[in-house]
Amino acid sequence: MANMGIGAAMLMKHAMGDNAGNAGISALNPSMPPAQMAPKKPAASALKILTNYFQNRGIPIPQGMAAVQKEISEGLQLLQFRQSIMAIKEMGQGVAQIHFFTLDTEAQLSEDVKHFINLLRKAGIHTVYDKDADPVFMQAAQEFGAQPQQSDQPQFKLMATL
């Protein structure tokens, strides 16, 4: 990790934010306090979660990190809860682009997804898009009322209403 360079260090700073991993949600809704971390076990670093994601999908780590950094410079926020990260970019009028990264097991995933869906709803987000239609994430999201639909925007594979 130490030899990944300044880019990874900047990503880590953005990903971890000022409140131990709860960066960004207050920017979506300034009146809402940042989420609280679950005290059960220490959260993995955001860098570890993202690195694992890229490795599992055969994406070269420098290329994946560069893509995330580019998105951060264009308004992407990384929100961490335990061993999961939700990347979110507000698109306006209660719509956001999201993507989910996790190290958690399927048993723990449900609680993480519930946490992020609740954050999105509290921030006034009612429609989400993702370029990847992750079936594990969507199954968990449906348990909490998310309704997947055919995307009305061709650049996204997933659209869901919350």
C-alpha positions in Angstrom: 0.0 0.0 0.0 2.8 2.4 0.8 4.2 2.1 -2.7 1.0 2.9 -4.4 1.9 6.6 -4.6 0.3 9.9 -3.9 -2.8 9.1 -5.9 -3.7 6.2 -3.6 -3.0 8.5 -0.6 -5.4 11.1 -2.0 -8.0 8.5 -2.7 -7.7 7.2 0.9 -8.1 10.8 2.2 -11.2 11.3 0.1 -12.6 7.8 0.9 -12.1 8.1 4.7 -13.3 11.7 5.0 -13.2 13.7 8.2 -15.4 11.3 10.2 -13.6 8.0 10.1 -15.2 6.7 6.9 -18.5 8.6 6.7 -17.4 11.2 4.1 -19.8 13.0 2.0 -23.4 12.3 2.9 -23.7 15.7 4.6 -23.0 17.3 1.3 -26.1 15.6 -0.1 -28.1 16.9 2.8 -26.3 19.4 5.0 -28.9 19.1 7.8 -28.3 15.4 8.2 -25.5 14.4 10.5 -22.9 11.9 9.2 -23.7 8.2 9.7 -22.3 6.5 12.8 -19.9 3.6 12.4 -21.0 0.2 13.7 -18.9 -0.7 16.8 -18.9 -4.4 16.1 -15.5 -4.7 14.4 -13.1 -2.2 12.9 -13.8 -1.2 9.3 -11.4 -2.1 6.6 -9.7 0.8 5.0 -11.4 2.2 1.9 -8.3 1.5 0.0 -8.4 -2.2 0.9 -12.1 -2.5 -0.1 -11.5 -0.9 -3.5 -8.3 -2.9 -4.1 -10.1 -6.1 -3.4 -13.0 -5.1 -5.8 -10.5 -4.4 -8.6 -8.6 -7.6 -8.0 -11.7 -9.7 -8.0 -12.8 -8.3 -11.4 -9.4 -8.4 -13.0 -9.1 -4.6 -13.2 -5.5 -3.4 -12.8 -5.3 -1.6 -9.5 -3.7 1.6 -10.8 -6.3 1.8 -13.6 -9.2 1.3 -11.1 -7.9 3.8 -8.6 -7.3 6.4 -11.4 -10.9 5.9 -12.5 -12.2 6.4 -9.0 -10.1 9.5 -8.5 -11.3 10.9 -11.8 -14.9 10.4 -10.6 -14.1 12.0 -7.3 -12.9 15.1 -9.1 -16.2 15.1 -10.9 -18.3 15.0 -7.8 -18.3 11.3 -6.7 -18.5 10.8 -2.9 -17.4 7.6 -1.2 -19.5 6.6 1.9 -18.2 3.8 4.1 -20.1 1.6 6.5 -18.2 -1.2 8.1 -16.6 -3.3 5.3 -18.6 -1.7 2.5 -18.4 1.5 0.4 -21.1 3.1 -1.6 -20.0 5.5 -4.3 -22.6 8.1 -5.0 -22.8 11.0 -7.5 -25.9 13.2 -7.3 -27.5 13.7 -10.7 -30.1 16.2 -9.4 -33.8 16.1 -8.6 -33.6 13.1 -6.2 -31.6 11.0 -8.7 -28.1 9.6 -8.1 -25.6 7.3 -9.7 -24.3 4.7 -7.3 -21.9 1.8 -7.1 -21.4 -0.7 -4.2 -18.1 -2.2 -3.1 -17.8 -4.6 -0.2 -15.6 -7.1 1.7 -18.5 -8.3 3.8 -20.1 -11.7 3.4 -23.6 -12.2 2.1 -24.8 -12.6 5.6 -23.5 -9.1 6.6 -24.3 -7.5 3.3 -28.0 -7.1 4.0 -27.3 -4.8 7.0 -24.9 -2.7 4.9 -27.3 -2.3 2.0 -30.1 -1.4 4.4 -27.8 1.3 5.9 -27.0 2.8 2.5 -30.6 2.7 1.3 -31.7 4.5 4.4 -29.0 7.2 3.9 -30.1 7.7 0.3 -33.7 8.0 1.3 -32.9 10.5 4.1 -30.9 12.5 1.6 -33.9 12.8 -0.7 -32.7 10.3 -3.3 -35.5 8.3 -4.8 -34.0 6.9 -8.0 -30.6 5.3 -8.4 -28.6 4.2 -11.5 -25.5 1.9 -11.7 -23.4 1.0 -14.7 -23.2 -2.5 -13.2 -26.3 -4.6 -12.3 -24.9 -6.5 -9.3 -27.5 -9.2 -8.6 -26.3 -9.7 -5.0 -26.6 -6.0 -4.2 -30.0 -5.8 -5.9 -31.4 -8.8 -4.1 -30.4 -7.3 -0.8 -31.8 -3.9 -1.9 -35.1 -5.4 -2.8 -35.5 -6.7 0.7 -35.7 -3.0 1.8 -38.1 -1.8 -0.8 -35.8 -0.9 -3.8 -37.6 -1.7 -7.1 -35.3 -2.5 -10.0 -36.5 -1.4 -13.4 -35.3 -1.3 -17.0 -32.9 1.6 -17.2 -34.2 4.6 -19.1 -30.6 5.8 -19.7 -28.5 3.5 -22.0 -25.2 4.2 -20.2 -26.6 2.4 -17.0 -27.4 -1.3 -16.7 -29.4 -0.7 -13.5 -32.2 1.7 -12.5 -34.1 1.3 -9.2 -36.6 3.4 -7.3 -36.2 3.6 -3.5 
